[in-house]
């Protein structure tokens, strides 16, 4: 396992269990204590973990972690989701892209498409899409959130509601067992809800860790989207919600379940 992959698993373990000792992590991953300490140092420098006596914990905060840090977490799972979604997007389509690392990875998978029209408040998505000269890109203007590489504000609803597109693609901070979608700020929720409203077809992209994460502001439900893409099959409760609301489910190694 590469160091970045191991760090992602370390972070997820600490998120779930609230604490982990260096010795336990060394035994779990079958690497030296020195290797684990180096992993922990890297994660602490990025603000993802905090050292305490005997091990590490998650720093107390209500905000999401930084964009750069999120990119290393569950990257392989996000890549799988991105490939599945890219297959569903025909050339000459118009798309909304929301904030987050998963939409950026999806945009990269679309880079060989032709004549896409992109509307987004995600700076990295816009930069990725600039690599294809046939793409037309409209980026929302306003104050940049440096930590998250995006643009939000009171007029974000006005921006997305000014267009009607073929596909709306967004991620989410967390998903509860009743299907509730959660994020970290009201502006994030507002952008996602507006994308949902003004897209002819809505794609929700979320790796399975989003069912275990904590976010704090509700907005919408998984039942409101057209397609849900995940790296693995979700719980029976979530599958039931999707089936009852005719939401198509696509997860790794399947052709999709209606």
ABEGO torsion letter per residue (X at the ends): XBAAAAAAAAAAAAAAAGBBBAAAAAAAAGBBAAAAAAAAAAAAAAGABBBBBGEBBBBBBABBBBAAAAAABGAAAAAAAAAAAAAABBBGBBBBBBBEAAAAAAAAAAAABBGBBBBBABAAAAAAAAABAABBBBBBBEBBBAAAGBBBEAAAAAAAAABBBABBBBBBABBBAAGBBBBABAAAAAAAAAAAAABABBBBBBBAAAAABBBABBBEBAAABABBBBABBBBAAAAAAAAAAGBBBBBBGBAEBX
